[in-house]
Amino acid sequence: MINIRLYLLTIIFSGIVFLSACKKNTQDLVAATPPTSGSGGTATNFNPELVKDSALMHAKDVYLWYTQIPSTFNARSYADPSAIMTAIQPYSMESGFSNPVDKWSFAMKKTEWDQLSGGMSSVSGTNNEAGDFGLSVFFRAEGDLRMRLVEPGSPAGIAGIHRGWRITQLNGSNSITTANSSNIVNAVYYSTSTSFVFTKPDGSTVSKTLNAAHYTDKPVYMDTIYNLGAQRVGYLVYNSFLGNINQISSEFQRVFSKFASQQVTDVVIDLRYNGGGYVSLAEQLANYLVPVSANGGLMMKEVYNDQNTQNNRTTYFRKAGSLNLPDIYFIVSKSSASASELLINTLKPYMDVKLIGPNATHGKPVGFFPIPVGDWYVFPVSFRTTNKNGEGNYYNGFPLNAAVADGLDKDWGDTNESCLASALRNITGGIYGPTVPYAPSPEITGGNNVLDEPFLKITIGKQP
C-alpha cells in the first residue's frame, strides 16, 4: 500500500467544478454510486461495484487516450478504483513512443486527498493512520544511506535531524544496502515507530526513535543570497507546489522582494525533490522568473481530448516583481516532476534555462483532476500541456546541462554541495563542475528508484 503523502502526486488538478463542463453528465455518473441500503448502510457506505462502474465511465469520458480502452474492459474484475486506474495505463500509446506513456492515473480515498492537497501529512489509512516521520532518504554510495530531506515541522525535524546525516542502523539492523531497499522503505516510510542510528557530518553518532505523526509541510524550504564578486545569487529551495496557496503566494512575494531589494543578478531554483502541485503556483513562480520582455506572451496551453475541447485553456505571462533575468538555473533530478517540469517548459522559449543535477527530470507533460466517485477520487490522465513553441511531449524528461551528483553529504545551502556548487561555478566562471560527470552505478540507481517510488509527482491546475 502506498504512503500517500510521500507518493508525490504527478497531477495537474483542474478542479472538481470542471466536471460540470464535461461533455457527459458527470453528476449522473456520480449518482450511479449511491450509498448501500439496509442494515448498517450510511452516507459513506457506497456500493463498491457501482463505484467501479462509475470510475470506468469517467475514464471513458476524460481519459486522454479513451479511444484505446477496449469495449471489453470489465471494471468489476478489479479490486477497487485504484486498481482500475492502474489497469487503464497500458492503453496510453502515444505517437513516437514504443511503450505506454501513462504511469500516473490513480485513485485515492477522498479523506486522503483532502489532507494531501492542503499540504498536510497523510498516509494510506490501511497502512499508517498515525502519519509518518517527515523524512526521505537516498543512497549516496553502496551502504551509504543519507537523509535527503527533512520536513521542519515533522517528528524528524523536531528531533533535530538534518539533510546529510548518514543512517547506519534501522531498528538495530546494519543491513543498509541497495539490495535491502524495500525493507528500508517499510521502516522509513510506512512504520509508526522506527529506531535510527545516525552518523553526523562531524563524525559523532546519535540515536533517535521516531514516532509517526501528522504535520504541515514547508514548501518554501529555504532562501538565501550569495555575494560572489560582481554576482549576487539568489537561491530558493522549493520542495512542493502543494499547500496553502495564499501562504505560499505570500512567501513568493517575500522572497522575490528580498532578491530585488538586494539587487540579485542570478537565481538558482532548487526543485530536485519537487514532485509538483498546483498549476496556479507554478504560474506565479514563472511570472516572477520570466524577463520583462515576456509580459503578455503565451505561457502554456492545456489541451483535452476531442470530447472535451471546450475546456482547452491558454495562459499568458503577467510579469511579477522587478527581477529581469536573462537566464535561470534549476537544480533537478528524476524526482522533479509535473508542475516543476511545467514551470521549466513555460520558461524555455523566453530564457536560457540551465538544468543541473544527478539525472534528467521525471517526464510528465500531462495532467488530471479529481473526479468524485463514491468515497473515492479517480484521476485518469485528462490533458496535456505545451509551451509557446508547442513543445510538450517530454515523456523522457528534460536532459541536463550538467550531470552532477546529488550532494547528499551536505545540508541545504552549503556552497560546497555539489549541485549548488556547480551552478555557482557556472555563474561566476562560465563552466560547470565537477569536471567528471556524475555516473551512478546500476545498483545505486536501482536502489534509489525503489526509495523514490512511494513519492507522488503532481501538477494541480486551475478550473477551466
GUPALUM-463797 format. One line per field, with one value per residue (C-alpha): residue in three letters; x, y, z. Coordinates in steps of 0.02 Angstrom, whole numbers, plus 50000, padded with zeros to 5 digits. Layout:
<kelos>
residuo = (ALA/...)
X = (X/...)
Y = (Y/...)
Z = (Z/...)
</kelos>
This chain:
<kelos>
residuo = (MET/ILE/ASN/ILE/ARG/LEU/TYR/LEU/LEU/THR/ILE/ILE/PHE/SER/GLY/ILE/VAL/PHE/LEU/SER/ALA/CYS/LYS/LYS/ASN/THR/GLN/ASP/LEU/VAL/ALA/ALA/THR/PRO/PRO/THR/SER/GLY/SER/GLY/GLY/THR/ALA/THR/ASN/PHE/ASN/PRO/GLU/LEU/VAL/LYS/ASP/SER/ALA/LEU/MET/HIS/ALA/LYS/ASP/VAL/TYR/LEU/TRP/TYR/THR/GLN/ILE/PRO/SER/THR/PHE/ASN/ALA/ARG/SER/TYR/ALA/ASP/PRO/SER/ALA/ILE/MET/THR/ALA/ILE/GLN/PRO/TYR/SER/MET/GLU/SER/GLY/PHE/SER/ASN/PRO/VAL/ASP/LYS/TRP/SER/PHE/ALA/MET/LYS/LYS/THR/GLU/TRP/ASP/GLN/LEU/SER/GLY/GLY/MET/SER/SER/VAL/SER/GLY/THR/ASN/ASN/GLU/ALA/GLY/ASP/PHE/GLY/LEU/SER/VAL/PHE/PHE/ARG/ALA/GLU/GLY/ASP/LEU/ARG/MET/ARG/LEU/VAL/GLU/PRO/GLY/SER/PRO/ALA/GLY/ILE/ALA/GLY/ILE/HIS/ARG/GLY/TRP/ARG/ILE/THR/GLN/LEU/ASN/GLY/SER/ASN/SER/ILE/THR/THR/ALA/ASN/SER/SER/ASN/ILE/VAL/ASN/ALA/VAL/TYR/TYR/SER/THR/SER/THR/SER/PHE/VAL/PHE/THR/LYS/PRO/ASP/GLY/SER/THR/VAL/SER/LYS/THR/LEU/ASN/ALA/ALA/HIS/TYR/THR/ASP/LYS/PRO/VAL/TYR/MET/ASP/THR/ILE/TYR/ASN/LEU/GLY/ALA/GLN/ARG/VAL/GLY/TYR/LEU/VAL/TYR/ASN/SER/PHE/LEU/GLY/ASN/ILE/ASN/GLN/ILE/SER/SER/GLU/PHE/GLN/ARG/VAL/PHE/SER/LYS/PHE/ALA/SER/GLN/GLN/VAL/THR/ASP/VAL/VAL/ILE/ASP/LEU/ARG/TYR/ASN/GLY/GLY/GLY/TYR/VAL/SER/LEU/ALA/GLU/GLN/LEU/ALA/ASN/TYR/LEU/VAL/PRO/VAL/SER/ALA/ASN/GLY/GLY/LEU/MET/MET/LYS/GLU/VAL/TYR/ASN/ASP/GLN/ASN/THR/GLN/ASN/ASN/ARG/THR/THR/TYR/PHE/ARG/LYS/ALA/GLY/SER/LEU/ASN/LEU/PRO/ASP/ILE/TYR/PHE/ILE/VAL/SER/LYS/SER/SER/ALA/SER/ALA/SER/GLU/LEU/LEU/ILE/ASN/THR/LEU/LYS/PRO/TYR/MET/ASP/VAL/LYS/LEU/ILE/GLY/PRO/ASN/ALA/THR/HIS/GLY/LYS/PRO/VAL/GLY/PHE/PHE/PRO/ILE/PRO/VAL/GLY/ASP/TRP/TYR/VAL/PHE/PRO/VAL/SER/PHE/ARG/THR/THR/ASN/LYS/ASN/GLY/GLU/GLY/ASN/TYR/TYR/ASN/GLY/PHE/PRO/LEU/ASN/ALA/ALA/VAL/ALA/ASP/GLY/LEU/ASP/LYS/ASP/TRP/GLY/ASP/THR/ASN/GLU/SER/CYS/LEU/ALA/SER/ALA/LEU/ARG/ASN/ILE/THR/GLY/GLY/ILE/TYR/GLY/PRO/THR/VAL/PRO/TYR/ALA/PRO/SER/PRO/GLU/ILE/THR/GLY/GLY/ASN/ASN/VAL/LEU/ASP/GLU/PRO/PHE/LEU/LYS/ILE/THR/ILE/GLY/LYS/GLN/PRO)
X = (50000/50066/50117/50006/50091/50259/50195/50220/50070/50104/49941/49878/49721/49593/49461/49306/49198/49270/49156/49003/49083/49119/49029/48939/48829/48953/48826/48728/48886/48917/48734/48765/48860/48729/48756/48706/48543/48490/48569/48721/48704/48767/48804/48983/48944/48940/48904/49080/49026/48936/49085/49194/49070/49073/49263/49271/49131/49229/49388/49295/49242/49400/49549/49669/49679/49498/49482/49613/49516/49438/49249/49277/49363/49275/49288/49208/49352/49466/49476/49439/49454/49641/49665/49556/49659/49817/49735/49696/49877/49930/49803/49903/50004/50073/50148/50337/50344/50353/50281/50127/50165/50040/50121/50013/49825/49770/49631/49631/49508/49433/49494/49674/49666/49593/49742/49873/49810/49813/49995/49957/50044/49936/49964/49858/49731/49753/49939/49977/49840/49964/50058/50243/50414/50434/50595/50657/50818/50934/51094/51249/51350/51327/51297/51294/51112/51083/50945/50894/50751/50679/50517/50548/50379/50385/50443/50613/50628/50578/50708/50842/50886/50960/50993/51163/51156/51201/51091/51197/51061/50875/50786/50953/50997/51157/51091/51091/51117/51031/50979/50879/50791/50616/50641/50713/50556/50447/50549/50569/50403/50272/50312/50231/50392/50572/50738/50880/51067/51144/51321/51326/51443/51563/51582/51480/51343/51167/51020/50840/50673/50541/50354/50241/50133/50037/50112/50109/50240/50351/50359/50467/50606/50750/50800/50967/51082/51266/51383/51509/51609/51504/51367/51232/51147/50975/50947/50774/50739/50559/50500/50316/50183/50054/49996/49906/49906/49888/50031/50145/50098/50149/50313/50348/50317/50432/50572/50572/50553/50707/50800/50755/50797/50970/50997/51010/51088/51062/50939/50954/50790/50812/50672/50768/50634/50484/50354/50230/50068/49954/49971/49922/50080/50187/50114/50152/50332/50352/50289/50423/50562/50520/50604/50504/50503/50394/50250/50091/50173/50096/50141/50056/49910/49807/49730/49595/49532/49413/49262/49309/49387/49278/49393/49555/49641/49780/49876/49983/50126/50090/50261/50279/50418/50562/50692/50739/50840/50915/50941/50889/50967/50865/50933/50832/50826/50714/50605/50571/50403/50242/50219/50409/50428/50284/50374/50534/50443/50349/50512/50614/50552/50594/50755/50916/50859/51002/50973/51095/51076/51106/50983/50852/50682/50538/50446/50262/50186/50006/49884/49718/49592/49500/49332/49222/49159/49080/49207/49349/49425/49484/49621/49629/49756/49647/49751/49922/50017/50128/50229/50236/50330/50208/50335/50263/50300/50440/50392/50578/50608/50716/50901/51035/51161/51274/51261/51317/51297/51165/51267/51185/51328/51290/51146/51039/51126/51304/51405/51509/51356/51394/51238/51235/51425/51409/51279/51382/51537/51447/51377/51548/51661/51555/51597/51510/51589/51647/51742/51690/51501/51401/51377/51296/51310/51160/51144/51132/51010/50901/50905/50861/50720/50644/50667/50585/50441/50323/50327/50190/50229/50094/50040/49871/49790/49657/49473/49448)
Y = (50000/50171/50301/50435/50594/50532/50472/50647/50657/50684/50777/50932/50967/51064/51072/50972/51110/51060/50910/51015/51066/50889/50825/50691/50724/50677/50711/50563/50458/50503/50468/50292/50258/50281/50225/50045/50023/49905/49864/49970/50074/50252/50403/50342/50159/50153/50003/49953/49877/50035/50138/50034/50059/50248/50252/50171/50282/50437/50368/50336/50519/50614/50496/50570/50401/50349/50275/50144/50073/49912/49891/49727/49812/49746/49867/49744/49621/49741/49763/49950/50114/50120/49954/50014/50170/50065/49945/50080/50139/50012/50092/50252/50229/50395/50433/50423/50308/50119/50090/50160/50332/50341/50296/50409/50380/50333/50340/50396/50399/50572/50594/50561/50680/50819/50806/50790/50931/51050/51011/50906/50744/50599/50414/50268/50234/50045/50064/50202/50313/50394/50490/50474/50535/50678/50622/50543/50451/50409/50309/50414/50256/50072/50056/50246/50294/50480/50596/50689/50792/50828/50924/51053/51026/50836/50714/50705/50894/50919/50788/50898/50780/50862/50826/50745/50635/50454/50311/50169/50067/50041/49952/49879/49813/49859/49794/49963/49909/49937/49753/49792/49946/49876/49844/50019/50090/49998/50055/50237/50274/50151/50116/50202/50192/50161/50171/50255/50270/50417/50473/50663/50761/50793/50604/50594/50462/50493/50375/50430/50339/50424/50404/50442/50597/50719/50890/51030/51029/51179/51201/51359/51271/51394/51558/51647/51762/51732/51877/51814/51963/52055/51924/51918/51749/51713/51531/51460/51281/51244/51069/51063/51158/51091/51178/51336/51439/51607/51570/51510/51662/51774/51679/51706/51891/51898/51801/51897/52065/52019/51965/52127/52240/52161/52177/51992/51963/51774/51649/51463/51370/51200/51082/50920/50833/50937/50818/50955/51032/51174/51247/51416/51417/51364/51510/51630/51573/51582/51762/51810/51725/51771/51927/52087/52062/51907/52003/51961/51816/51643/51542/51374/51283/51144/51027/50898/50751/50777/50750/50898/51028/51163/51153/51191/51339/51462/51559/51715/51787/51929/51985/51998/52081/52182/52048/52045/51886/51833/51656/51542/51391/51243/51103/50949/50760/50616/50669/50838/50813/50882/51062/51075/51022/51133/51283/51239/51212/51378/51474/51388/51497/51657/51623/51525/51385/51283/51117/51040/50880/50693/50643/50706/50759/50638/50667/50707/50830/50779/50804/50764/50822/50735/50659/50608/50429/50367/50395/50399/50521/50449/50534/50472/50573/50702/50836/50881/51047/51138/51299/51447/51342/51197/51090/50966/50784/50770/50596/50556/50709/50861/50825/50908/51042/50965/50794/50817/50703/50748/50817/50706/50732/50918/51017/51137/51297/51234/51310/51151/51045/50977/51035/51210/51224/51180/51315/51446/51397/51421/51588/51656/51566/51502/51319/51182/51071/50942/50904/50720/50699/50600/50418/50315/50127/50022/49965/50144/50194/50042/50064/50248/50211/50097/50231/50362/50254/50295/50480/50556/50678/50816/50969/51032/51152/51284/51260/51285)
Z = (50000/49951/50079/50005/50067/50010/49842/49768/49652/49469/49441/49359/49461/49363/49498/49536/49461/49292/49297/49261/49096/49036/48882/48981/49131/49265/49402/49333/49339/49520/49558/49496/49657/49795/49973/50003/50094/50229/50394/50429/50269/50291/50183/50167/50134/49943/49833/49780/49614/49560/49616/49498/49356/49380/49387/49215/49145/49195/49117/48954/48956/49004/48982/48857/48768/48797/48622/48666/48815/48746/48750/48842/48990/49145/49290/49411/49388/49485/49672/49681/49584/49617/49528/49384/49359/49356/49233/49104/49096/48962/48844/48826/48668/48606/48435/48442/48594/48588/48762/48851/48920/49064/49230/49337/49327/49502/49631/49812/49956/49975/50153/50099/49952/50060/50177/50041/49930/50078/50116/50270/50313/50254/50228/50173/50309/50298/50314/50437/50507/50627/50490/50454/50510/50385/50304/50145/50106/49961/49938/49909/49880/49915/50103/50123/50156/50182/50236/50079/50152/50324/50348/50488/50574/50567/50701/50614/50603/50784/50833/50753/50609/50453/50272/50252/50407/50371/50433/50499/50586/50568/50711/50763/50590/50500/50333/50246/50065/49898/49899/50057/49986/50005/50191/50209/50128/50253/50403/50348/50262/50322/50505/50653/50754/50699/50790/50695/50724/50630/50596/50586/50471/50616/50642/50801/50822/50883/50911/50883/50894/50789/50806/50659/50666/50554/50519/50389/50252/50219/50029/50028/50121/50110/50028/50038/49940/49899/49863/49735/49673/49545/49557/49688/49677/49747/49797/49830/49886/49839/49882/49832/49735/49859/50017/50068/49908/49997/50115/49976/49870/50015/50028/49843/49864/50016/49931/49768/49852/49954/49797/49708/49855/49868/49680/49641/49469/49454/49526/49565/49599/49683/49628/49647/49754/49698/49627/49584/49645/49595/49421/49492/49598/49451/49354/49496/49509/49319/49322/49448/49349/49169/49095/49072/48884/48905/48985/48888/48798/48790/48944/48910/48834/48913/48783/48824/48721/48574/48688/48799/48685/48764/48914/48820/48901/48856/48990/48963/49065/49186/49244/49433/49531/49461/49426/49241/49220/49052/49115/49257/49342/49404/49511/49464/49473/49422/49570/49487/49405/49337/49399/49415/49233/49181/49257/49163/48999/49006/49030/48894/48748/48843/48941/48939/49056/49130/49218/49342/49441/49454/49317/49194/49259/49281/49116/49144/49019/49057/49199/49277/49406/49549/49499/49647/49639/49800/49939/49811/49690/49525/49422/49242/49141/49054/48967/48901/48916/48791/48793/48673/48544/48554/48648/48771/48734/48862/48923/48940/49049/49017/48988/49094/49051/49182/49264/49444/49594/49721/49866/49995/50118/50133/50208/50107/50055/50083/49940/49936/49899/49727/49632/49706/49686/49502/49473/49565/49469/49304/49358/49407/49284/49141/49171/49267/49396/49435/49276/49283/49253/49378/49327/49465/49469/49417/49598/49664/49526/49559/49748/49738/49616/49748/49881/49770/49709/49855/49810/49703/49561/49541/49445/49506/49384/49378/49343/49155)
</kelos>
